[in-house]
Amino acid sequence: MASPLQQFEIHPIIPLNVGGLDVSFTNSSLYMVATVVLCAGFVLLGTRRSAVVPGRLQAAVEISYEFIANLLRDTVGNQGRSYFPFVFTLFMFVLIGNLLGMTPYSFTFTSHIIVTFAMAAVVFIGVTILGFAKHGLHFFSFFVPPGTPLPLYPLLIPIEVISYLSRPISLSVRLFANMLAGHTLLKVIAGFIGLLGAAGVVPLVFVVALTGLEILIAFLQAYVFAILTCLYINDALHLH
């Protein structure tokens, strides 16, 4: 029986080598491109013929739009409007990538830490630049909680700095670990269906239930990634 981790292996589709650096177009690259195409197609087709009474696709696009708009409004306030395209793109990319990985014989690129960490690093660097652009050196006051007595500065400032620097790690590991664990568990239980013969109906029921749970987790992890990004933007704009 194939290893449950075999589904996460990266295979080159178009081998490329530039200056000794492997930049091959892989199955991971293919599914990321497919996700971008699906995201763009979803929005463009849903808004191509806007109607007063929306169809299913237009309604889905409008619900997604309102969901992220309300998320930004609730966490950042009116200043969050400027960052809607960024957060909406992140949310849709993670969501469609997660759901695409649920289709049989597909590849889940969000189960790779390098992908999730790259996205988290973009968020982290972006909000840090935003904080300095808006507040200048006053941004360093973010590492000093309001009302902190001066003698506690040497203790609390390192804690706040470490907490801030750990943001991209926690953001990336949360998404990567959930997708990796869920897909591995599905593969392990699915392997028992054929081995148990008639009794395989039991693991089959578990696989169906877990598939539904994984679809829910796909939405949940996209939501968590988006709301944490909104909270980080809020911290950069308003500090404490």
C-alpha positions as CSV (number, residue, x, y, z in Angstrom):
1,M,0.0,0.0,0.0
2,A,1.3,3.4,-0.9
3,S,2.6,5.7,1.8
4,P,0.0,8.2,3.0
5,L,2.7,10.9,2.6
6,Q,3.2,10.0,-1.1
7,Q,0.4,12.4,-2.0
8,F,2.6,15.4,-0.9
9,E,5.6,14.6,-3.1
10,I,6.6,17.3,-5.5
11,H,7.3,16.2,-9.1
12,P,8.7,18.3,-11.9
13,I,6.5,18.6,-14.9
14,I,8.8,20.9,-16.9
15,P,12.4,20.6,-15.7
16,L,14.2,23.9,-15.7
17,N,17.6,24.8,-14.4
18,V,18.9,28.4,-14.3
19,G,22.4,29.1,-13.1
20,G,22.5,25.8,-11.1
21,L,19.2,26.7,-9.5
22,D,16.3,24.3,-9.9
23,V,13.2,26.4,-11.0
24,S,11.3,23.5,-12.5
25,F,7.5,23.8,-13.1
26,T,6.1,21.2,-10.8
27,N,2.8,19.7,-9.8
28,S,2.7,22.3,-7.0
29,S,3.2,25.1,-9.5
30,L,0.5,23.7,-11.7
31,Y,-2.1,23.7,-9.0
32,M,-1.1,27.2,-7.8
33,V,-1.6,28.4,-11.4
34,A,-4.9,26.5,-11.6
35,T,-6.0,28.1,-8.3
36,V,-5.2,31.6,-9.7
37,V,-7.2,30.9,-12.9
38,L,-10.2,29.5,-10.9
39,C,-10.1,32.5,-8.5
40,A,-10.0,35.0,-11.5
41,G,-12.6,33.0,-13.4
42,F,-14.9,32.9,-10.4
43,V,-14.9,36.7,-9.9
44,L,-14.9,37.6,-13.6
45,L,-17.7,35.3,-14.6
46,G,-19.7,36.2,-11.5
47,T,-19.6,39.9,-12.2
48,R,-19.7,39.8,-16.0
49,R,-23.5,40.3,-16.1
50,S,-24.5,42.0,-12.9
51,A,-28.2,41.7,-12.3
52,V,-30.6,43.1,-9.7
53,V,-31.7,39.6,-8.9
54,P,-28.3,37.7,-8.9
55,G,-27.8,34.2,-10.2
56,R,-26.0,31.6,-8.2
57,L,-22.5,32.5,-9.3
58,Q,-23.1,36.3,-8.9
59,A,-24.6,35.6,-5.5
60,A,-21.5,33.5,-4.5
61,V,-19.2,36.3,-5.6
62,E,-21.2,39.0,-3.7
63,I,-21.3,36.8,-0.6
64,S,-17.5,36.4,-0.7
65,Y,-17.1,40.1,-1.3
66,E,-19.4,41.1,1.6
67,F,-17.8,38.5,3.9
68,I,-14.3,40.0,3.5
69,A,-15.6,43.6,3.5
70,N,-17.4,43.0,6.8
71,L,-14.4,41.2,8.2
72,L,-12.1,44.2,7.4
73,R,-14.8,46.7,8.7
74,D,-15.1,44.8,12.0
75,T,-11.4,44.3,12.7
76,V,-9.8,47.4,11.1
77,G,-12.6,49.9,10.6
78,N,-13.1,52.2,7.7
79,Q,-9.3,52.4,7.1
80,G,-9.4,48.8,6.1
81,R,-11.1,49.5,2.8
82,S,-7.7,50.2,1.1
83,Y,-6.5,46.6,2.0
84,F,-9.6,44.8,0.7
85,P,-8.0,43.6,-2.6
86,F,-5.1,42.1,-0.7
87,V,-7.1,40.3,2.0
88,F,-9.7,39.1,-0.5
89,T,-7.0,37.7,-2.8
90,L,-5.4,35.9,0.1
91,F,-8.7,34.5,1.3
92,M,-9.8,33.2,-2.2
93,F,-6.3,31.8,-3.0
94,V,-6.2,29.8,0.2
95,L,-9.8,28.7,0.0
96,I,-9.7,27.6,-3.6
97,G,-6.3,25.9,-3.1
98,N,-7.7,24.0,-0.1
99,L,-10.9,22.9,-2.0
100,L,-8.9,22.0,-5.1
101,G,-6.8,19.7,-3.0
102,M,-10.0,17.9,-1.9
103,T,-10.6,16.6,-5.4
104,P,-9.4,13.0,-6.1
105,Y,-5.9,12.6,-7.4
106,S,-5.1,16.3,-6.9
107,F,-2.3,18.1,-5.1
108,T,-2.7,20.3,-2.0
109,F,0.0,23.0,-2.2
110,T,-1.2,24.5,1.1
111,S,0.0,21.3,2.8
112,H,3.6,22.5,2.2
113,I,5.2,24.7,4.8
114,I,7.3,26.6,2.1
115,V,4.1,27.8,0.4
116,T,2.3,28.8,3.6
117,F,5.4,30.4,5.0
118,A,5.9,32.4,1.8
119,M,2.3,33.8,2.1
120,A,2.8,34.5,5.8
121,A,6.1,36.2,5.2
122,V,4.4,38.5,2.6
123,V,1.8,39.4,5.2
124,F,4.4,39.9,7.9
125,I,6.7,42.1,5.9
126,G,3.8,44.0,4.4
127,V,2.2,45.0,7.7
128,T,5.7,45.8,9.2
129,I,6.4,48.2,6.3
130,L,2.9,49.6,6.7
131,G,3.5,50.2,10.5
132,F,6.7,52.1,9.8
133,A,5.2,54.0,6.9
134,K,2.3,55.2,9.1
135,H,4.0,55.8,12.4
136,G,7.7,56.0,11.7
137,L,9.9,55.2,14.7
138,H,6.9,55.5,16.9
139,F,6.0,52.0,15.6
140,F,8.4,50.6,18.2
141,S,6.0,51.7,20.9
142,F,4.0,48.6,19.8
143,F,6.4,46.5,21.8
144,V,5.6,48.4,25.0
145,P,2.1,47.7,26.3
146,P,0.3,50.9,27.5
147,G,0.6,51.5,31.2
148,T,3.7,49.3,31.6
149,P,5.9,50.5,34.5
150,L,9.4,51.4,33.4
151,P,11.1,48.6,35.5
152,L,9.2,46.0,33.5
153,Y,10.5,47.2,30.1
154,P,13.5,44.8,30.0
155,L,11.2,41.9,30.6
156,L,8.2,42.7,28.5
157,I,9.9,44.2,25.4
158,P,11.8,41.0,24.5
159,I,8.5,39.0,25.0
160,E,6.6,41.4,22.7
161,V,9.4,41.3,20.1
162,I,9.5,37.4,20.1
163,S,5.7,37.3,19.9
164,Y,5.8,39.7,16.9
165,L,8.5,37.8,15.1
166,S,6.7,34.5,15.6
167,R,3.7,35.7,13.7
168,P,4.7,34.3,10.3
169,I,5.6,31.0,11.9
170,S,2.3,30.5,13.7
171,L,0.3,31.8,10.7
172,S,2.0,29.4,8.3
173,V,2.2,26.3,10.5
174,R,-1.5,26.5,11.4
175,L,-2.5,26.2,7.8
176,F,0.1,23.7,6.8
177,A,-0.4,21.4,9.8
178,N,-4.2,21.3,9.4
179,M,-4.1,20.4,5.7
180,L,-1.3,17.9,6.1
181,A,-2.8,16.1,9.0
182,G,-6.3,16.0,7.5
183,H,-5.2,14.6,4.1
184,T,-2.9,12.1,5.8
185,L,-5.7,10.8,8.0
186,L,-8.0,10.5,5.0
187,K,-5.4,8.5,3.1
188,V,-4.8,6.2,6.0
189,I,-8.4,5.4,6.6
190,A,-9.2,5.1,2.9
191,G,-6.5,2.5,2.7
192,F,-8.5,0.2,4.9
193,I,-11.5,0.2,2.7
194,G,-10.1,-2.3,0.2
195,L,-8.2,-4.4,2.7
196,L,-11.2,-5.1,4.9
197,G,-13.5,-6.4,2.1
198,A,-17.2,-6.3,3.1
199,A,-16.2,-4.7,6.5
200,G,-14.7,-1.9,4.5
201,V,-18.0,-0.1,4.7
202,V,-17.0,1.1,8.2
203,P,-13.9,3.0,7.1
204,L,-15.9,4.2,4.1
205,V,-18.4,5.9,6.4
206,F,-15.5,7.5,8.3
207,V,-13.9,8.7,5.0
208,V,-17.2,10.3,3.9
209,A,-17.6,12.0,7.3
210,L,-13.9,13.1,7.4
211,T,-14.3,14.5,3.8
212,G,-17.1,16.7,5.0
213,L,-15.0,17.8,7.9
214,E,-12.0,18.5,5.7
215,I,-14.2,20.7,3.4
216,L,-15.3,22.6,6.5
217,I,-11.7,22.9,7.7
218,A,-10.7,24.2,4.2
219,F,-13.2,27.1,4.7
220,L,-12.2,27.6,8.3
221,Q,-8.4,27.8,7.6
222,A,-9.0,30.3,4.8
223,Y,-11.1,32.4,7.3
224,V,-8.4,32.1,10.0
225,F,-5.7,33.2,7.6
226,A,-7.8,36.2,6.5
227,I,-8.9,37.3,9.9
228,L,-5.3,37.1,11.3
229,T,-4.1,39.2,8.4
230,C,-6.8,41.8,9.2
231,L,-5.8,41.8,12.9
232,Y,-2.1,42.4,11.9
233,I,-3.2,45.2,9.6
234,N,-5.2,46.7,12.5
235,D,-2.1,46.5,14.8
236,A,0.0,48.2,12.2
237,L,-2.5,51.0,11.7
238,H,-3.6,51.6,15.3
239,L,-0.8,50.1,17.4
240,H,-2.2,49.1,20.8
